[in-house]
Amino acid sequence: MSFHTYKREPYDTLNLTSYTAVVIFGASDCDDAHPRPQKYNNTLRGRPYFNGRFTNGPVFGEYLKKGILTGKNITLLNYAYGDATVSNTLVNVAAPDTASQTHSYINDVTQHRVHREGVNGQGRVLHIFWIGINDVVQIWQDVITNGTFSNLDSLTTNPYIADRSEKHFTIARHRINAEVAALMSQVSMIRKNQEVNKIPGDLLILTLPPLEMLPNLFYHSRELASNFTLRDANLASSAKIYQRFIGELTAKYNRTKIKKSFPKGIAAGIESLLSDARPQVNEAFVLSGRPTFTRTFDTVGLWHYVHANPTEFNFENVIDACWNSTTGGICNHPDQYQYWDTLHPTTAMHRFLAQDIAMACN
């Protein structure tokens, strides 16, 4: 994928797919502060965040709804919750996981509580999953805080930390595999549900961004290194190793090919799903004549492209957060920053993400 295609080509010349609805499953980077039970109000953010979101403006799903995806306003069904994980049976948090989110969506469709069609009952739906950051970070942190690294000889010369055979590294790999399997089960459930597929639907799974590049994980690595310093290594070198480790776990979750022994994560899961029978759909509902798809979106590639070419996105800073949570200070030009806080993108980055998602779907 070329992440600057929309810069070179007028967006309104695209042959846009006639989507009538976009459905979002995920965590804080997806959450648009939709109405929720009071017990989940702690998944909303106060000032200086924008109206409960985890950024300073609309999130990518809202940009897709408002015309970026189709050139016109369409239905947005957002089931995402800040702090969510793939499965609370794997990494438990006080927010509905994407398993619960997908069940809620299927129930809403089955009970006719949501409207996904366009005119004359016709339509096409884009389903988007973006989930796993909270899961991978927890798995990463567990390996470090249980003393695994501290009890090893120096790892500074080992380029494949996550491929070591120590017990807790093996456990971490198995936990990542379980996360991917749970996510693929949820994707498969959407693909195969007859009520959902009475209207043709596409599925787009966003890979995780390279977590080792996020400011939050830089600071978190240093914080952990101050308490769990590697043998024969100082704080700075320990922090770098911890950063590299989160990168390896992220790559494993996404599509790891660090070594042949590693499974490919989400990419392999998608290939397996595509080998299954196609979902049953009523072909009379197809507006564009295009076959439905299930594919991944290369968030890793986008993040690397932004970092290598920040001026193409009008970014002056792709390293630091615009909002300093310690001092409360906010940068003068948020649209020139990639990150709002140390973990979440600015609304400007959300807008670019929405544009590239639209390019990937058309």
N, C-alpha and C positions, 0 to 999 in steps of 0.2 A: 504494500500500500504506500502511496505517496501522500504524505501528510500536509502538503501545501498545494494540492490540486485545486482546492477551492480558491486559492489565491490567484491562480493562473487562469481559471475558467469562471466566467460569470455564473453565479449560482443559479440564476433563474433560467439558464439554458439546459439544466439537467432534465432528463426524462424521469421525473419523480414517480415513485411507486405510489399508488392511490391508497395509502393507509388511512383507515378511519379511526384507529385507536392505537395508543402505545401503553403498554403495561410494564411497570417497573417492580423488580424485586431486589432487595439489597439492604445496605446499611447506611451510614451517615452521609456518604457521598451521593446517595440517591434520594435521601429523605427530603421531601418538599414541605414538611410540617403539616401534612394532611391531618384531618380530625382523627382523634384516637381516644380510647378509654382513658379516664383520668389516671389510672394506675400506671400508665406509660408516659405521663407528662414529663418525667425525668429524661426522656429521650429527645426532648426539645431543648433548644438553646436560647438563652436570653441575650440581651445586648452585650457587646456590639454586633452579635450575629444578626442576620436578617430574618425577622419574623419567624423565629424558631428553627431555622435551617442551620446547617453547620458551615455556612459560608456567608458572604456579604451581599448576596443577591439570589436570583433564581438559580436552580440547579439544572443540569443538562436535560432532564426529562421535561422540564417546563419549557425550555427552548425548543425541544423537539415538538412539543404540543403546539406552540405558538407560531409555527410556520416553517421552521428550519427543515423538518422532515418531509413535508408535503407541499409547502408553499401556502398552506392555509391552516386555520385553527382546527384541531382535532381533539378527540377525547383522550384524556390522560387518567389512567388508573394506577395510582401509586400505592404500593403495599409495603414499601421500605420503612425501616425503623433505624434511627441512630443507635449505634452500639451492637447491632444485630450480628449474628454468626450464621453459618450454614445450618448447624444443628445444635440445639442446646443440650443434647445428649452427649455431644463431643466436646464443645466448649460452652459452658453454661453462662448466660448473661441474663439480665433482667429486661429483656426485650424479645419480641416475637422473632424467631429465626426464620430463614427463608422456607423451611418446611412448613411452618405455620402460615407464612405469607401465601405460599402457593395453594394451600388448602383453602384459605379464605377466598382467594380468587376463584377457585373452582366452585366453591359453594355459592359465591355471588353470581357466577354465570349460570349455574344450575337452577338457582332460585330466581333468575331473571331480575336481579337487583342492580345490574349494571348494563349500560347501553354501549355496545361496541360497533354497531352497524352504521353505515352511512344512509344515503337515500335509497328508498325502495328495499330496505332490508339487506342491502349488499355491503360488503366491507372486506377489509384485510387488517390484521392485527400484528403489530410488532411487539414481541415479548423480549424484555431485556433483563438479564441477571448481571449484577455486579456485586460480588460478595466474597469474603475470605480474608480481608485485611486483619480484622480483629482475631480471627482464628489463628492465622500464621504468626502474628505477633505474640499471642499467648503461648503457642507451642515453642517459639524461639525463646521467650523469657523463661519458660519452665526449664528448658535445658540448661540455661545459664545459672539460674538461681538454685538449682539442685546441686550445684558444685561440680558438674561434669567437666567443665573447662578447667576449673581450678585444680583438679586432681590429675590433669594430663601433663605430659611433657609439653614443651613449647610447640605451638602449631604454626609458628610464623613461616615455616618453609612448606607447609602442606596446603596446596591450592584447593583441595577438595575436603573441606572440614566435614561437610554433611555426609561424605561417603565413608567416614571412618566407622569401624565396626563396634565401637564402644556401645554398651547397652542403651544409654539414653539417646544417642544419635539414632540408633535403630528404632527406638520407640518414636522419636520425632518423625522419622520417615514414614512409619506405619500410621501415625496420626494424620500426616498430610494426605496419605493415600485414602484414609477413611473420610476425610473432608471432601476430597474430590469425588469419591464414590457416592457420598450423600448428595452432593450437588447434582451429579449426573442422574441420580434417581429422581430428583425434583424436576429436572429438565425433561426427563423421559415421561414423567407423569403429565406434564403440560402437553407434550407432543402427542400422547396417546389418548387423552381424554376426549371422548366423543362429543360431549357438550361444548367443550372449549373449541374443538375443531369443526363445529358446524359453520364457523367462519374461518377461512384460511388464515393461518398464522405463521409468522416467521419467528425464529428464536436467535437472539444474539447474546453471546456470553462474553462479557468484557473480562479480559485477563487482569490480574492485579498489576498496578504500576510497580516499577522496580523499587521495592521498599527501602533498599539500601541508599537510595537517592533522596528520600524524604527527610526534611530537616528534623522531624520528630524522632526518627530512628537514629540519626546522628547523635542527638542529645541523649536519647535513651541509652544508646550504646556506651556513651561516656559515663552516664550515671551508674549503669550496671558494672562497668569496669572499675569504678571507684570502690565498689564493694566486693567484686569478684574478679580480681586481677589474676591474669594467667601467670603460672610459674615461669620464671626467667623472662618476663615481659613487663614493661612499664604500662601506665594507664593508657597512654596514647596508642600504643601498639595493640593492647588488649581490646580497646574500643574499635579499632579498625578490623580486628578479627571478628568481633561480634557483628559489626556491620556487614562483613562479607558473609557471615553465616545467615543473617536474615535475607540477604540476596539469594543465597543458594536455596533456602527453603521456599522463597517466593518463586524462583525459577522452577523448582520441583512442582509446586502447586500449578503453575501455568502450563509449562510444556518442556520440562527439563530435558536437556540433552548434554549435560555436563559429562556424563559417562554413559556408556552403553547399558550399564546395569540399572540405570535410573529409568523408571517409567515416564511417559511423557505428560502425565498430569491431565489437565483439562483437554488438551489437544487429542490425546488418545481416547479420552472419554467420549468426545464428540464423534470420532471415527467409529467407535463401537455403537453409538446411538444410530448413526447413519446406516449401519449394516442391518438394523432392525427394519421391520415393515414400516412403510410410510404411514403417517396418521390418516385416519379416515376423514375426509373433508367433502363438503358439498361443492362440487366444482361450479355450480351455478352462481356461487358467491364470488368467484374470482373476477376481479375487475380488470387487472392489468394483463392477465394471461401469463404472468410469470410464475414458475413453479415456486413453492415455498422452500425456505432454506433453514438450516441450523448451522451456525458457524460461530467462530470466535472473532472478537475485535482485538487488535494488537495494541493494547494500552501501553505495553512496554516500549514498543517502537515509537509511539506518539511521544511518550515522556522523554525518550532519548533525543528525538528530533527537536522538541521544544528546547531542551538544554543546549543542543548544538546550534540552534538557529533562533535564539530568543527574539531578535529584532523582527523576524517575520510575523511574530505574534504581538508585536508592540510591547514586549516585556523588557524591562530593564533589570529585573531581579528574578532569577529562577532558583535561588539558593535559600533566601531568608523568608520568614513570614511577614506579611504586611502588618498584622496586629501582634504586638508584643504583649503576651498574656501576663508578663511579670510587671511591666511598667504601666500597662494599659494604653500605651501609645499606638497610634494608627498611622501608617505611611500616608504621604500626601497624595499619591496616585495609585490607588488599589488596582486599577485596570492594567498597571504596568508590572504587577507582581503575579507570579504563578500560584503562590500559596497565600491563603488568607491567615490561617494559623499554621503551626508547624506540621500538621497532618493533612489538612483539607485544602483543596484548590479554591482560588478565588472564583467569583462568578464569571470573570473574563475567561478563565481556563475552562469552566463548564461550557461556555458558549462555543469555544473552539472544539471541545470534545463533542458537543452536539453536532457541529458541522461535519466533523469527520465520521461520526456514526451515520449521518445522513448519506455521506459519500459512499460508505461501506454497504449501504442498503439499496442503493440506486444504480 
